[in-house]
Amino acid sequence: MASDSDALTIEPSRYFNSTAPGASARTSGTSQVPEAEVPVPLRTWSYNDDQALEGPWRQKTVISFDGGGIRGYSSLLILRALMVEIRAAEIRLSDGLTTASSDYPWMSPKSQQRTAVEDQGDVNENLDDFLPCHYFDYMAGTSTGGLSAIMLGRMRLSVDNALKQYLEFGNEVFGKPRLWHERSWAWYPRAKYATRRVRGAFQQMIYRNLPGDHEPMTETRAKTEPFKYRGDRTRTLVFSFRFNRSGGIDHACMWRTYDKPRADHTQQPNDRPDFSPRPTERVDTFAPESSPTNSTPIWQVARATSAAPRFFECIKMPDGNKHVDGGLAVNNPSGATLREVIRLHGYPPSLFISLGTGKKGSSDINGGSVPREPDFRLRERNIDDVRRKQALMKYLELGKHWKDYAVDTEGPNNDWLIDTRTQNVDRCRFNVEGELWKVPLDDWRPKVSGHVTLKMIQAETDKYLAKRWVRQNLADMAGKLVEIRRRRALTERWEYFAVDTAT
């Protein structure tokens, strides 16, 4: 059995093989049953702390999701292709055993009861045992990308389940628009989709898919389950834009499932090890507002990040502020997320994947120019009536220019590419080329199922995934993520990060 002094140089496969190191035979009747020597988890600071230079937990991994309405379905399809590569790598490194992403060597994983041959199916068929939240420390998103981050990070769903939620949300919301609204031929001053329908869809998604940590989930609890979550697990951050009726658009907000780092890293009241990042003096130039996430329900944060003007009503929070779609500030959240991770830990992540929702050629953007940012800084007046008129003007201008502004995700991506390159971050940007960007944000044909829209998104994404360089990049990213996970699974901290037995 390895000691803490040399474990960092140990190949993870040594503890994940079908026969553990030091295995012996135990006689039972006439048969012999292999008895494995189960390794003790690595417990020292050098293996479990973010600041340990050679430790696996210092290697932070991040994934971000662009906004783009229903085109966010494409981002999840790309993620699914990545998870297929991850599953194949895990099987290959486990000597034929089909492992789950939560497995660790000193606890018998349920997946070790079957082999790859016994799975009776293609590796594409079942990804339920391989959760994205076990491979990424941070998940970030804006608009429908924010919904993806919430489902995969805060709710810890599988990618297949998240794809299923897109289908159910589309049927419940996009398939049932109001007859008269701001985007209909007969203009009427209200959003295209009813707020009660959107709210109900989010709450039902939480009720059906979010298990209670200590008690069963109920419909009542689904309405109040807070966005804030355990800081020792995958951290989720999404963006919205604050809207004030008297002053117009204010500024961007970042919703976090975790607290800001504390100055004093003392032991938690329940004696759980403190794995919070160390505070730094770095200043984030994006400086999003630290929103009050301690008690804000998941569904309200989901509404805030996805409240696209004219499609959905803005949401009013208990503090009196109103929020609209985060895509108005950061439709590509990769740059803001990178700065947040550096600000928290004092160093850049080891790996960063950015997922887009359709790449729009430069010649297609307003005749080749970058989309004009809405002018939110109209001159204020002191008279209340004038302020109300200004708010209406800003809202109308917001709706007019929102679509072109929101689909510009490659411009912000340039800064992210430069920053990650200069800081030696393993990074990859996946964004489908071709006709995907032309799919309307709320396209849902036919209204009863949306299968025409989803089939088109699937076809465009499949063409992109068939490219050799895309497949190679997915395989490279998968290999690095699997390596990090398997090193982490040797440490005590893995139970807190991945397994419910540590709650």
C-alpha positions as CSV (number, residue, x, y, z in Angstrom):
1,M,0.0,0.0,0.0
2,A,1.4,3.4,-1.0
3,S,2.3,6.0,1.6
4,D,1.6,9.7,1.3
5,S,5.2,10.4,0.5
6,D,5.2,8.7,-2.9
7,A,1.5,8.6,-3.9
8,L,1.7,11.6,-6.1
9,T,3.9,9.7,-8.5
10,I,1.6,6.6,-8.5
11,E,-0.4,5.9,-11.7
12,P,-4.1,6.1,-10.8
13,S,-4.7,2.9,-12.8
14,R,-2.8,1.0,-10.1
15,Y,-5.8,1.5,-7.7
16,F,-8.5,1.2,-10.4
17,N,-7.6,-2.1,-11.9
18,S,-9.9,-5.1,-11.6
19,T,-7.3,-6.6,-9.2
20,A,-6.2,-4.2,-6.5
21,P,-2.6,-4.0,-5.4
22,G,-1.7,-6.6,-2.8
23,A,-4.7,-8.8,-3.6
24,S,-4.7,-12.2,-2.0
25,A,-6.9,-15.2,-2.3
26,R,-9.5,-16.0,0.4
27,T,-10.8,-19.7,0.4
28,S,-14.5,-20.1,0.8
29,G,-15.6,-23.8,0.5
30,T,-14.0,-25.1,-2.7
31,S,-13.7,-21.8,-4.4
32,Q,-11.1,-19.0,-4.0
33,V,-12.3,-15.4,-4.0
34,P,-9.7,-12.6,-4.6
35,E,-9.4,-10.4,-1.6
36,A,-8.1,-6.9,-2.5
37,E,-6.0,-4.7,-0.2
38,V,-8.0,-1.5,-0.2
39,P,-5.8,1.6,-0.1
40,V,-6.2,4.2,2.6
41,P,-7.3,7.6,1.1
42,L,-4.6,10.2,0.9
43,R,-5.4,12.6,3.7
44,T,-2.6,15.1,4.0
45,W,-2.6,18.7,2.9
46,S,-0.3,18.1,0.0
47,Y,-3.0,16.0,-1.7
48,N,-6.2,17.7,-0.7
49,D,-5.5,21.4,-0.8
50,D,-5.9,23.9,-3.7
51,Q,-2.5,25.4,-2.9
52,A,-0.5,22.2,-3.0
53,L,1.6,22.7,-6.1
54,E,1.7,19.1,-7.1
55,G,-1.8,18.1,-5.8
56,P,-4.6,17.1,-8.1
57,W,-7.0,19.6,-6.6
58,R,-4.9,22.5,-7.8
59,Q,-5.7,21.6,-11.3
60,K,-9.0,23.5,-11.7
61,T,-11.3,22.6,-14.6
62,V,-13.9,24.9,-16.0
63,I,-16.7,24.7,-18.6
64,S,-18.8,27.6,-19.9
65,F,-22.0,27.7,-21.9
66,D,-23.0,30.6,-24.3
67,G,-26.5,31.9,-24.5
68,G,-28.5,31.3,-27.6
69,G,-32.0,30.2,-26.8
70,I,-33.0,26.8,-28.1
71,R,-29.6,26.5,-29.8
72,G,-28.2,25.7,-26.3
73,Y,-29.3,22.2,-27.2
74,S,-26.3,22.1,-29.5
75,S,-23.9,22.9,-26.6
76,L,-25.3,19.9,-24.7
77,L,-24.9,17.6,-27.7
78,I,-21.2,18.7,-27.9
79,L,-20.9,18.0,-24.2
80,R,-22.5,14.6,-24.7
81,A,-19.8,13.8,-27.3
82,L,-17.2,14.8,-24.8
83,M,-18.8,12.5,-22.1
84,V,-18.8,9.6,-24.6
85,E,-15.0,10.1,-25.0
86,I,-14.7,10.3,-21.2
87,R,-16.6,7.1,-20.7
88,A,-14.5,5.3,-23.3
89,A,-11.3,6.5,-21.6
90,E,-12.5,5.4,-18.1
91,I,-13.4,1.9,-19.4
92,R,-10.0,1.7,-21.2
93,L,-8.1,2.6,-18.1
94,S,-10.0,0.2,-15.8
95,D,-8.9,-2.9,-17.6
96,G,-12.4,-3.7,-19.0
97,L,-14.4,-2.7,-16.0
98,T,-17.2,-0.2,-16.6
99,T,-16.6,2.4,-13.9
100,A,-18.8,5.3,-12.9
101,S,-17.4,8.8,-12.6
102,S,-17.9,8.8,-8.8
103,D,-15.8,5.6,-8.2
104,Y,-13.0,5.6,-5.8
105,P,-10.8,2.7,-4.8
106,W,-11.5,2.2,-1.1
107,M,-15.3,1.9,-1.7
108,S,-16.7,-0.9,-3.9
109,P,-18.4,1.0,-6.8
110,K,-21.7,-0.3,-8.0
111,S,-20.3,-0.3,-11.5
112,Q,-17.7,-2.9,-10.7
113,Q,-20.5,-5.5,-10.5
114,R,-20.6,-5.5,-14.3
115,T,-18.0,-5.5,-17.1
116,A,-17.9,-3.7,-20.4
117,V,-19.0,-6.9,-22.2
118,E,-22.0,-7.3,-19.9
119,D,-23.2,-3.8,-20.7
120,Q,-24.7,-5.2,-23.9
121,G,-24.7,-2.0,-25.8
122,D,-22.7,0.7,-27.6
123,V,-20.7,3.2,-25.5
124,N,-23.0,5.9,-26.7
125,E,-26.1,4.4,-25.1
126,N,-25.7,5.0,-21.4
127,L,-24.0,8.0,-19.8
128,D,-26.1,8.1,-16.6
129,D,-23.1,6.9,-14.5
130,F,-20.8,9.6,-15.8
131,L,-21.8,13.0,-14.6
132,P,-20.1,16.2,-15.9
133,C,-20.1,17.6,-12.4
134,H,-17.4,15.0,-11.5
135,Y,-15.0,16.4,-14.1
136,F,-15.5,20.2,-13.7
137,D,-14.8,22.4,-10.7
138,Y,-16.7,25.3,-12.2
139,M,-19.7,25.5,-14.6
140,A,-20.8,28.8,-15.9
141,G,-23.5,30.0,-18.3
142,T,-25.7,32.8,-19.6
143,S,-29.3,32.7,-20.7
144,T,-30.1,29.1,-21.7
145,G,-26.5,28.4,-21.2
146,G,-27.1,29.4,-17.6
147,L,-29.9,26.8,-17.5
148,S,-27.4,24.2,-18.7
149,A,-25.0,25.2,-16.0
150,I,-27.7,25.0,-13.3
151,M,-28.9,21.6,-14.5
152,L,-25.4,20.1,-14.8
153,G,-23.7,21.9,-11.9
154,R,-26.2,22.8,-9.2
155,M,-28.6,20.0,-9.9
156,R,-25.9,17.5,-10.8
157,L,-27.8,16.0,-13.7
158,S,-26.4,13.7,-16.4
159,V,-26.0,15.2,-19.9
160,D,-28.8,13.0,-21.2
161,N,-31.2,14.1,-18.5
162,A,-30.3,17.8,-19.3
163,L,-31.1,17.2,-23.0
164,K,-34.4,15.7,-21.9
165,Q,-35.2,18.9,-19.9
166,Y,-34.7,21.0,-23.0
167,L,-37.3,18.9,-24.8
168,E,-39.8,19.2,-21.9
169,F,-39.2,23.0,-21.5
170,G,-39.6,23.5,-25.2
171,N,-42.9,21.7,-25.2
172,E,-44.2,23.5,-22.2
173,V,-43.0,27.0,-23.0
174,F,-41.9,27.5,-26.6
175,G,-44.7,25.4,-28.0
176,K,-47.3,27.5,-26.2
177,P,-46.8,31.2,-27.0
178,R,-49.4,33.8,-26.2
179,L,-51.7,34.8,-29.1
180,W,-51.0,38.6,-28.7
181,H,-47.6,39.9,-27.6
182,E,-44.8,42.3,-28.5
183,R,-43.5,40.1,-31.3
184,S,-46.9,39.2,-32.9
185,W,-48.2,40.9,-36.0
186,A,-50.8,42.7,-33.9
187,W,-48.5,44.3,-31.3
188,Y,-49.6,44.0,-27.7
189,P,-47.5,45.2,-24.7
190,R,-46.6,42.0,-23.1
191,A,-44.0,39.2,-23.4
192,K,-44.4,36.4,-25.9
193,Y,-44.5,33.7,-23.2
194,A,-46.6,33.7,-20.0
195,T,-44.6,34.1,-16.8
196,R,-46.7,31.5,-14.9
197,R,-45.9,28.9,-17.6
198,V,-42.2,29.6,-17.4
199,R,-42.2,29.6,-13.6
200,G,-44.1,26.4,-13.5
201,A,-41.7,24.7,-16.0
202,F,-38.7,25.6,-13.9
203,Q,-40.3,24.5,-10.6
204,Q,-41.4,21.2,-12.1
205,M,-37.9,20.5,-13.5
206,I,-36.5,21.0,-10.0
207,Y,-39.2,18.8,-8.4
208,R,-38.7,15.9,-10.8
209,N,-34.9,15.9,-11.0
210,L,-33.3,17.4,-7.8
211,P,-33.0,14.8,-5.0
212,G,-33.1,16.0,-1.5
213,D,-29.9,15.7,0.5
214,H,-31.6,14.5,3.6
215,E,-35.3,14.3,2.8
216,P,-37.4,13.7,-0.3
217,M,-38.0,16.6,-2.7
218,T,-41.5,18.0,-2.6
219,E,-43.3,20.5,-4.8
220,T,-43.3,23.0,-2.0
221,R,-39.6,22.5,-1.4
222,A,-38.9,22.8,-5.1
223,K,-40.2,26.4,-5.0
224,T,-37.8,27.3,-2.2
225,E,-34.7,25.2,-2.8
226,P,-31.8,27.7,-2.7
227,F,-29.4,28.3,-5.5
228,K,-26.5,28.4,-3.0
229,Y,-25.0,25.0,-2.4
230,R,-22.1,23.2,-0.9
231,G,-18.8,24.9,-1.7
232,D,-16.9,21.6,-1.7
233,R,-18.6,20.4,-4.8
234,T,-18.8,21.7,-8.4
235,R,-19.5,25.4,-8.3
236,T,-22.0,27.0,-10.5
237,L,-22.2,30.6,-11.7
238,V,-24.7,32.3,-14.0
239,F,-25.2,35.8,-15.2
240,S,-28.1,38.2,-15.4
241,F,-28.6,42.0,-16.0
242,R,-30.2,44.2,-13.4
243,F,-33.0,46.3,-14.7
244,N,-34.3,49.3,-12.7
245,R,-37.5,50.9,-13.9
246,S,-36.5,54.5,-12.9
247,G,-32.9,54.3,-14.0
248,G,-33.0,51.7,-16.7
249,I,-30.3,49.0,-17.1
250,D,-27.9,49.1,-14.2
251,H,-25.2,46.4,-14.5
252,A,-24.4,42.7,-14.7
253,C,-24.9,40.3,-11.9
254,M,-23.1,37.1,-11.2
255,W,-25.1,34.5,-9.3
256,R,-22.9,32.0,-7.3
257,T,-23.7,28.8,-5.6
258,Y,-20.7,29.5,-3.2
259,D,-19.6,32.2,-0.9
260,K,-16.8,34.6,-1.6
261,P,-13.6,33.4,0.0
262,R,-13.2,34.1,3.7
263,A,-10.3,35.9,5.2
264,D,-10.1,33.4,8.1
265,H,-10.1,29.8,6.9
266,T,-11.2,28.1,10.1
267,Q,-12.7,24.7,10.5
268,Q,-16.3,24.4,9.7
269,P,-18.8,24.0,12.6
270,N,-19.4,20.3,11.6
271,D,-15.7,19.7,11.4
272,R,-15.9,19.1,7.7
273,P,-12.5,19.9,6.1
274,D,-12.4,23.4,4.7
275,F,-11.5,23.3,1.0
276,S,-12.5,26.9,0.2
277,P,-10.2,28.8,-2.1
278,R,-7.8,31.3,-0.5
279,P,-8.6,35.0,-0.9
280,T,-6.5,37.1,-3.2
281,E,-6.0,40.8,-3.8
282,R,-6.8,40.5,-7.5
283,V,-9.4,42.8,-8.9
284,D,-11.9,41.6,-11.5
285,T,-12.3,44.3,-14.2
286,F,-15.7,42.8,-15.1
287,A,-16.8,43.3,-11.4
288,P,-20.3,41.7,-11.6
289,E,-22.6,42.3,-8.7
290,S,-22.5,39.7,-5.9
291,S,-26.2,38.8,-5.9
292,P,-27.9,37.7,-2.7
293,T,-27.8,34.0,-3.4
294,N,-28.0,32.7,0.2
295,S,-31.8,32.3,0.0
296,T,-32.7,33.0,-3.6
297,P,-34.4,29.8,-5.0
298,I,-33.0,28.0,-8.0
299,W,-36.0,28.7,-10.1
300,Q,-35.7,32.5,-9.6
301,V,-32.0,32.5,-10.6
302,A,-33.0,30.4,-13.7
303,R,-35.6,33.0,-14.6
304,A,-33.2,35.8,-14.1
305,T,-30.5,34.5,-16.4
306,S,-32.9,33.5,-19.2
307,A,-35.4,36.5,-19.2
308,A,-34.8,37.5,-22.8
309,P,-36.5,40.9,-23.5
310,R,-39.9,40.6,-25.3
311,F,-39.8,36.8,-25.0
312,F,-40.1,36.7,-21.2
313,E,-41.0,39.2,-18.5
314,C,-38.2,40.4,-16.3
315,I,-38.2,39.0,-12.8
316,K,-38.4,41.1,-9.7
317,M,-36.3,39.9,-6.8
318,P,-37.1,40.4,-3.1
319,D,-34.6,43.2,-2.9
320,G,-36.7,45.2,-5.4
321,N,-34.3,44.9,-8.4
322,K,-35.5,43.4,-11.7
323,H,-33.4,41.2,-13.8
324,V,-33.3,40.3,-17.5
325,D,-31.3,38.0,-19.7
326,G,-27.6,37.8,-18.8
327,G,-26.7,37.7,-22.5
328,L,-27.0,41.5,-22.6
329,A,-23.8,41.7,-20.7
330,V,-21.9,38.4,-21.3
331,N,-23.5,36.2,-23.8
332,N,-20.2,34.4,-23.9
333,P,-19.3,34.1,-20.2
334,S,-15.9,32.4,-20.7
335,G,-13.8,35.6,-20.1
336,A,-15.7,36.7,-17.0
337,T,-15.6,33.1,-15.6
338,L,-11.8,32.9,-16.2
339,R,-11.3,36.1,-14.2
340,E,-13.6,34.8,-11.4
341,V,-11.6,31.6,-11.0
342,I,-8.3,33.5,-11.0
343,R,-9.7,36.0,-8.5
344,L,-10.8,33.1,-6.2
345,H,-7.7,31.0,-6.3
346,G,-4.9,33.3,-7.3
347,Y,-3.9,31.2,-10.3
348,P,-5.5,30.2,-13.6
349,P,-7.3,26.9,-14.2
350,S,-5.6,24.0,-15.8
351,L,-8.3,23.3,-18.3
352,F,-11.1,25.4,-19.8
353,I,-13.7,24.3,-22.3
354,S,-16.0,26.9,-23.9
355,L,-19.2,25.8,-25.7
356,G,-21.0,28.0,-28.2
357,T,-24.4,28.0,-29.8
358,G,-23.6,28.6,-33.4
359,K,-20.8,30.6,-35.1
360,K,-22.0,33.5,-37.2
361,G,-19.6,34.5,-40.0
362,S,-18.2,38.0,-39.8
363,S,-19.8,38.9,-43.1
364,D,-23.2,38.1,-41.7
365,I,-23.0,40.4,-38.8
366,N,-24.6,43.7,-39.7
367,G,-22.9,43.7,-43.1
368,G,-19.5,42.8,-41.6
369,S,-19.5,45.0,-38.6
370,V,-19.7,44.1,-34.9
371,P,-23.3,44.3,-33.6
372,R,-24.0,47.7,-32.0
373,E,-24.2,47.6,-28.3
374,P,-27.5,49.2,-27.1
375,D,-27.1,52.7,-25.7
376,F,-28.2,52.2,-22.1
377,R,-26.8,55.5,-20.8
378,L,-29.5,57.9,-21.9
379,R,-29.5,61.2,-20.0
380,E,-31.5,61.1,-16.8
381,R,-34.0,63.7,-15.7
382,N,-35.3,64.5,-12.3
383,I,-38.9,64.6,-13.2
384,D,-40.6,61.2,-12.6
385,D,-42.7,61.3,-15.8
386,V,-39.6,61.8,-17.9
387,R,-37.8,59.0,-16.1
388,R,-40.7,56.6,-16.9
389,K,-40.5,57.6,-20.6
390,Q,-36.8,57.0,-20.6
391,A,-37.3,53.6,-19.0
392,L,-39.7,52.7,-21.8
393,M,-37.3,54.0,-24.5
394,K,-34.5,51.9,-23.1
395,Y,-36.6,48.8,-22.9
396,L,-37.7,49.2,-26.5
397,E,-34.1,49.9,-27.7
398,L,-33.1,46.8,-25.6
399,G,-35.5,44.6,-27.5
400,K,-34.6,46.1,-30.9
401,H,-30.9,45.4,-30.6
402,W,-30.8,42.5,-28.2
403,K,-30.8,39.7,-30.8
404,D,-27.8,41.0,-32.8
405,Y,-25.9,41.9,-29.7
406,A,-26.6,38.6,-28.0
407,V,-25.4,36.4,-30.9
408,D,-22.0,38.1,-30.9
409,T,-20.1,35.5,-28.9
410,E,-16.9,35.2,-30.9
411,G,-15.8,38.8,-30.2
412,P,-15.7,38.3,-26.5
413,N,-14.1,34.9,-27.1
414,N,-11.0,36.6,-28.6
415,D,-10.1,38.1,-25.2
416,W,-10.6,34.7,-23.5
417,L,-8.3,33.0,-26.1
418,I,-5.6,35.5,-25.5
419,D,-5.8,35.3,-21.7
420,T,-5.8,31.5,-21.6
421,R,-2.9,31.3,-24.1
422,T,-0.7,33.7,-22.2
423,Q,-1.4,31.8,-18.9
424,N,-0.8,28.4,-20.4
425,V,-4.3,27.1,-19.8
426,D,-5.3,24.0,-21.8
427,R,-8.4,25.4,-23.5
428,C,-10.7,24.5,-26.3
429,R,-13.6,26.4,-27.9
430,F,-16.3,24.3,-29.6
431,N,-18.8,26.3,-31.6
432,V,-20.9,24.8,-34.5
433,E,-20.3,26.4,-37.9
434,G,-22.8,26.5,-40.8
435,E,-26.5,27.3,-40.5
436,L,-27.1,26.7,-36.8
437,W,-26.8,30.4,-35.9
438,K,-29.8,31.1,-38.1
439,V,-32.2,29.1,-35.9
440,P,-34.4,31.6,-34.0
441,L,-33.9,31.7,-30.2
442,D,-37.4,30.3,-29.5
443,D,-37.8,28.2,-32.6
444,W,-40.1,25.2,-31.9
445,R,-41.5,23.4,-34.9
446,P,-44.0,21.8,-34.8
447,K,-45.5,23.3,-31.6
448,V,-46.6,19.9,-30.3
449,S,-43.1,18.3,-30.2
450,G,-40.4,20.6,-31.7
451,H,-38.9,17.6,-33.4
452,V,-38.2,19.5,-36.7
453,T,-36.2,22.2,-34.8
454,L,-34.3,19.7,-32.7
455,K,-33.6,17.5,-35.7
456,M,-32.1,20.5,-37.6
457,I,-29.9,21.4,-34.5
458,Q,-28.8,17.7,-34.2
459,A,-27.9,17.5,-37.9
460,E,-25.8,20.7,-37.9
461,T,-24.1,19.6,-34.7
462,D,-23.4,16.1,-36.0
463,K,-21.7,17.6,-39.1
464,Y,-19.5,19.7,-36.9
465,L,-18.7,16.7,-34.6
466,A,-17.7,14.6,-37.6
467,K,-14.8,16.8,-38.4
468,R,-11.4,15.2,-37.6
469,W,-10.0,18.1,-35.7
470,V,-13.1,18.4,-33.5
471,R,-13.0,14.7,-32.7
472,Q,-9.3,15.0,-31.8
473,N,-9.8,18.0,-29.6
474,L,-12.7,16.2,-27.8
475,A,-10.5,13.1,-27.2
476,D,-7.6,15.3,-25.9
477,M,-9.8,17.2,-23.5
478,A,-11.5,13.9,-22.3
479,G,-8.1,12.3,-21.6
480,K,-6.9,15.2,-19.5
481,L,-10.2,15.4,-17.5
482,V,-10.1,11.6,-16.8
483,E,-6.5,11.8,-15.6
484,I,-7.4,14.6,-13.2
485,R,-10.4,12.8,-11.9
486,R,-8.6,9.6,-11.3
487,R,-5.8,11.3,-9.4
488,R,-8.4,13.1,-7.2
489,A,-10.3,9.9,-6.5
490,L,-7.2,8.7,-4.5
491,T,-7.7,11.5,-2.0
492,E,-10.0,11.9,1.0
493,R,-11.5,15.0,-0.6
494,W,-13.1,13.0,-3.4
495,E,-15.9,11.8,-1.1
496,Y,-16.9,15.4,-0.3
497,F,-16.8,16.4,-4.0
498,A,-18.5,13.5,-5.7
499,V,-20.2,11.0,-3.4
500,D,-23.4,11.6,-1.4
501,T,-22.2,9.5,1.5
502,A,-20.1,12.5,2.6
503,T,-23.1,14.8,3.1
